[in-house]
Amino acid sequence: MAGNPLEPEPGFRSNPAMSDPGVHRIEVSTETFYIEAQSDPEADRYVFAYRITIRNVGRVAAQLLRRHWVITDSHGKVEEVRGDGVVGEQPHLSPGEMFRYTSGAVIETPVGTMRGSYRMVADDGAEFDAEIPEFALLAPRTLH
């Protein structure tokens, strides 16, 4: 029979740089906009803008290091985007602070989704991922 499931396994060491969800907590909200003037449906080009609000609701300040996006169109075509910061910045957010930015995506169908994460580092040295919940990219007058 195995040992007490509440005790760590032999050789287990806690990692002081691991995130505590109550201490390190980032909320992400999104808004999307279809950009008709830059879109060309006959050429399978649908342009969307998205506004992201990142809010530190934890107890320790944290800086956004990197982003990871997964963009999927309605044909199942997936594009992954990774890079440092957002819109050329790596914002540092104290508890209660927020950062808002607008960016864009181009897909080949009138319907798609985006989701992802931001890699954060807290002032206490902990690194953690702030999840970006999936949101829809929808051109107007599109049947679902």
Summary of the structure (lengths in Angstrom):
residues: 144
radius of gyration: 19.1
end to end distance: 52.7
largest distance: 66.5
contacts: 385
relative contact order: 0.26
helix: 4%
strand: 55%
